[in-house]
Amino acid sequence: MNNIQEIQNLQKKFFFSGRTNHYRFRLQQLCKLEKEIRNQETVIISALQKDLGKSSAESFISEISCVLSEIRYIQKHLKSWCKAKKVHTPIAAGLAKSYYIAEPYGLSLIVSPWNYPFLLSMIPLIGSIAAGNCCVLKPSEYAPATSSVIQQICNHIFLEEHIAVIQGDAKIATELLEHKWDYIFFTGSPEIGKKVMQQAAIHLTPITLELGGKSPCIIDETAHVSVAAKRIIWGKFMNVGQTCVAPDFILVQESIKDKFIEYLIHYIQKFYGDNPKQSPDYSHIVNIKHFQRLEKLMEQGRILYGGDKDKNNLYIAPTLLDQVCWNDPIMQEEIFGPLLPILTYKNWDEIIPQLQQQEKPLALYLFTTNKVHQQEIIQNIRFGGGCINDTLLHVTNPLLPFGGVGNSGMGSCYGKFSFDTFSHKKAILQQSSWFDVFLRYPPYKNKIKFLRKILR
């Protein structure tokens, strides 16, 4: 069934039947999903290899294992999250009891991207299921093999009136957004995110936007340069830079630039060999459109290392770029590929004013042993999340929210943050019927002084 309105009608009926309200039903669906992912692991890996050239190791580490960990974490804590939470009641309310419950919104729409097509479809889907919603998932048409596997998995274990997968291009996504939903979760570019938000505003639909941006990677002269280079190369060139939280550019102190670049080149060669094209651990660009966009960006600055490309195989080598300026085109958009511009600064005081002029990024990475520098960055620069002396790993902790701010998005997910995202907190005050606070009722003459005393 592909008729969107028919699917919505079925899901509304199913949702209002009350089945998704039960903790055991939600847990059962998560268990079924976990089992099916384990059963289909080799199929998922094969699909990711077809779409993005990912190795089996990278597919498992960066997508499958993260999804399984998310399911297990939520399974462990879901029962407590579903319980009503009691809160203090002010004395002015008399003998009332106060609490709130996390209730599902209803029908959720998830629009997922192509760069981590399995991970970024499953994470919000898991949150939606855990919170008790019905859901329509629209995976990316740019990752057709993985999207097909996702549809097969969901069709096999879920009722369509609970979870439905609709495939298609941008026209289908536009059509989906024209319908009314109770919640929308979108992962993609800021440009498309703005259009999604416009459509959501028509129905006043709450929304989460996981976008991107130019995530800076700052290295000062106190950093352990070798360790910094190793972790940056790993974080940047995983999935050939097609990661929303990948280091987008380097800002290194001028005094250590040459030594730092030597280590960057060393670790590129160590991880991927002299010819990364032959490395089983190096992926490819998703399609010709993105390849050509990256080709144009490579024309800026000076290539320090790399630069090799093969259009037929959608291959671009890990590439370091020097002599790049802040106003160059490559510094005006998220790179989303294996190009790493290197900018420098002389004095630490230059950093914060320069970064404050940029859009708020999804991530920020700082390599330093200077605690003052750490605090100055954390307190003065707005960004979604990040690491001190590492890259990417903040998104692996389910106790930390993952999300952007400003141009890099709104809302958050992972762990309880996913559950909260797809839940409305309904407040309840349950009052006693046999006792009343007389001061609340008019006439108020001579009562105000008593109210003042109570409210002190």
N, C-alpha and C positions, 0 to 999 in steps of 0.2 A: 504494500500500500504506500503510495507516494503523495496522496492528497493531504496537504497540510491541515486543512480544516477538519477533515475526517479523523486524522490522528489526534488532533487537539480534542475533538469531541469524545473520542474513546478515552483519552487520558483524563479528561475532566470527570467523566463518569467513574473511572477507576479510582481517582484521587478522592472523590467525595464518598466512595464506598467505605473509606476509613482504613483500608488495609495497610497503607503506607505509614499510618500513625503508630503502628505497633513496633516496638523495638525488635522483637524476634523476627518479624518480616524483613526489616532492614538488614539485620545481621545475616539472615539466610541468603539474601541477595548478594551481600558482600562475600560470603563464603563460596557461593556458586561462581562468582567472578574470579576469585582467587584460584579456585580449582581449575577453571577453564584456561586462565592465563598460563598456569603451570603446564597444562596439557598441550597448549598451542605455542609453547615457547619457541620451538624450532621454526614454526610457520611465521611467527612474528619477526624473528631474526631475519628470515629469508626476505620478508617484505621490506624491512628497513634497509637491507642490502640493495634491493632493487631500486628503492626510491632515493636513497641518499648515499649508497656505497658504504654503509657502516659495517665495520667488522662485527663478528658475533660477540667479541669481548666488549666493544664499546656499546653495542645494542643492549647487552645485559646490564652493564654497569650504569649507563646513563638513562636508560628507559625502564626496562623490565624490573630490575631489582628495586628501583625507586617506587614503582607502582605497588609491588608486593609489600614493601616496607610500609607504605602508606595504608594499605588495607589492613595489615596486621596491627598497626598502631591504633587505627580507628576501631577495629574490632575489640581491642582491649579496653578502650575507654568509652565506647558508645553508650553503654548502659547508664553510666553516671551522667553523661552529657544530656541524656533524654529526661532525666528526673527534674521535677520542679525545684527551683532554687529559692529557698526562704531568705527573706531580707528583713532588716529591722523596720518596725513601724513607729512613726513619731507618736509621742504621747497624746498629741492633739487629736489623733484618730481614734482614741479610746482603746477598746479591747480588740481592735481589728488585727488580722494577720495579713502579711504581705508576701507575695512570692511572684516569680515570673517563670514562664515555660518557653522552651524553644519549639516553635511550631513551624512546619514546612510552609513555604510560600505557596506551593501548588505546582504549576507547570513551569519548568525551567528550560531555557534554550542555551545550549553550549555550542559556541563556534570556535573550533580549534585550529591551530596553525600546522604548517608542514615541517618545521625544522626539527621538532621532537614530536612526531605525529602520534605516537602511541602514548607517551608520557603525558603530553599536554591535552590529550583527550580524556585519559583515564582519571587524572588527578581531580579535575572538577566534577567528573561523573561520579566518582566515589563520594565526594562531598555532598553532591545532590542526593544520592541514594541514602547516605547516612542520615541526612536531615529529613528524609521522608517525602521528597518530591517525586513527581513524574518528570520525565525529561525527554527532550529531543536533542540529539547530538548531530551536529553538522561537521564532519571531519574535512580536512583540506583536500581539494582536488589535485593539488600539486604533489601529493603523496598517495597516488591511487592504489598501490599495492597494500600499503598499511591501512588505508581507509577501508578497503575491501575486507581485510582481516578483522578490523574492528566491527564492521557490520555483521560478519559471520559469527563472531563471538557473541555479540549482543542478541542477535536473532536466535541463537541456539539456547541461551540461558534465560533471557528475559521475555516477558509478555510485551507485545508492542504497545499495549495500553499503559504500560509502566515505563519502558525505555524503548525509544525508537531511534534508529539511525537513518538520516536522510543524506544521500550523497548528491553532489552536483557542483556546478561552478558558481561564480559570483552572482549570477542571476537567481539561483536557488537561494543563496544566502540573503539576497535582497528581498526575495519573496517571503522568506521566513521572518525577517525583521519587520515586515509590514503587518504581521499578525500580532495580536496582543498576548504577551507572556507575563507570568508573575515574577520571573527573574531572568536576567540575561547575563551570561558569563562569556566574555569575548577575549581571545588572545590573538594579538597581531600587531600591526603597525599603528602608530599614532594617527596617521592619515585616515585609515579605515576606522579606527576607534572613534574618531569624531563623528563619522557618519552613523555608526552604531548607536552612539549616544543620542544623536538627533532623533533617530527612530524610536529609541526607548522613551525619550521625553514626550512623545505624542501621547503615550498611554501612562506616563508617570511611572514607568517600570524601573524598579531598582536594578542596578547594574554593577558588575565588576569588570574593569578593563585592565588586562595584563598586557602592557605595551612594551616599549623598549627605550632606546635612547643611546647617547654616547657615554658609555660607562668608563670613567677615567681610571687609570692605574698609575698611582703616584709613588715614586721611589726617591727617598732622600739619602743623604750621604752616610747616614747611620745604619742603613739597611744591610742585611746579609745578602750581598749582591748575587751570589751563586744560587742561593735558595730562592730568592725573588725571581730570578730569571727562569729557573726550573718550573716554578708554580705558575708563572705567567704564560710560558709556552704551552704548558698543559691546558690551562684554562682557555687560552685564545684559540688554539688549533683543534681542540675537540670539536668534532662535527664540522671541520674546516671553518671555524669561526661563525657558523650559523647557529649561534646561541644568543638568546636575548640578554643574558647577563655576562657575556664574554667581555674581557677587557677590550675596549674599542680603540683606545689610544694610550700611549705611554707619556708620562710627564716625569722626566728624570732630572736629577740635579746635574748640572753641567760638569761638575768636578769628577763624577764617576761614570759619565756617559760611555766613554770608550771601553772601559772595563766591563760595563754592563752589557754592551752590545756583543762583546766577545762571548760572554756567557749565553746570551740569547741564541747566537749562532751555534754554539756548542750543543745546546740542548735540542735545537731543531734537528741537528744531525744525529744526535744520540737517540732521539725518539723515533725519527722517521727515515734515517739513513741519508746518504748523499743524493738519492733520487726518491723523494717522497711519493712520486707517482707509482712506484713499485711497492710501497709499504702497505701491508694489509691493514694497518691501523689508521690510514689516512683516507678520509671520505672524499666525495666529489660535490660540486655545486649542484643544487637541486634541478635547475633547468637553464636553458639557453638565455632566457630573459635576464636572470640574475647574473649569469656569466658575463653577458655584455655590459651590464651595469658596473660590475667590478672591474672589467677591462678599462672602462673610462676612468674610474677612480685611480687605477694604477698609473695613469699618465701624469699624476701630480707628484711633486717632490722628486727625490732621487732614490732609486732602488739600491739599498745597501746589501740585501741578500734575497735570493729567490727571484721571483718575477717570471719564471717559466709557466707556460700555459698551453693547454691543448683543448681547443674548442670541441672537437669531436668526442672527447671523453669527459668534458665538463671539469677539467682539471686546472687548478691554479695552485702553484707551489706556495708554501709558507713564505710570505714576503714581508721584509722589513723596509720601511720607507723613512728616509731622512729629509731634512730641509722642507718640512711641511709647516705651513703657517695656519694660524687660527681661522683666517678668513678663506682658506682654500675650500673648494667644494667637498673634498673628502672629510673635512671637519664640520660640515653643515648637515650631514645625514648619518644615520647609523650605518656602519660598514656592512655588517652581517656577512662576513667572508674572511678569507685568510690573509688580509692585509692589515699590517700593524704599523701605524704612523708613530714616529718617535719625536716628541717635542722636548725642549729642555727649559730649565729655569736656573738662574744664578742664586737667588736668595729665596728663602722660604716665604718671606713676606709677599712675594709675587703670587703665590699659589691661590690663596683664598679669594682675593678680588677677581682674579681671572676666572675661576670656577663659578663664582657667584653670578657672572654674566651669562653663563650657559643655561640651557634648559635643565631641569632637574632630571638626573639619570636614574635608570632602574637600579644600577649597582655602582659601587665605588670600592676601589681596592687601594689600600695604603700599605707600603712596605717601609717600616721604620722601627727603630728601637727607642725613639724619642717619645716619651709619654706626653709631653706638652704638645707635640705635633698631632698625636692621636686625638687628644681632646679638642684641639682647635678645629680639626677636620670634622669630627663628629658633631660639635656644637654649632659650627658655622656654615656647613654645606648641607643642603637638603638633597637626599637621595633615598631610593626605595629601601635598600639594604646593602650589606657588603661585608668585607673581611679586612681584618688587620693582619698583614703578613700571610695572606693566602688569597686564592680566587675561587669562586663558584660555590665553595662548600657551605656557605650560609643557607643555601636552598635545600640542603640535605637534612636539616634539623627540623623535625615536625613541631618542636616547641617554639620555633621562630616563625613570624609571619613572612610570607613572600608576597610582595606587591610593590607597585610603583607609587609615585606621587607627582602631581602636576602632569606634565607632558608624558611621563612614563607610566601613567595609569592611576587607578584608584581601586581600593578594596584589596583583599589579601586571601591567600589560600594556604594549604598544607595543614595537616593535623586538625586540631580543634578550630583553627582559623577557617578551614574549608567548611566544617560543620556550621560554624557561626555565620559564614557568608550566605549559606543557603537556608538559614533559619531566621524567622522573625521572633523577637523576644516580646512575648505578650505579657503585660503586667496585670496582676490581679490583686485587689484588696478585698478580703473577705471580712465583713463587719459582723459584729455581734448584734443580735436583735433585742436582747434584754437589758442593754445598758446604753445610755446615750450621753454624750457630752453636751450639756445644755448651752454652753457658751457659743456653740456654732450657729444657733438660731437667732433670728431677730425677734424682738427689738434688741439692739446692741447697747442701749444706754446702760452705763455703769458696768459693762462687761469687758470693756477694752483694757482696763487696768489689770484684770485677771489674765486676759489673753497675753498681755505683755510679759507678765511674770512667767507664764508657762513657756513662752517662746524664747526666753532668755537662754 
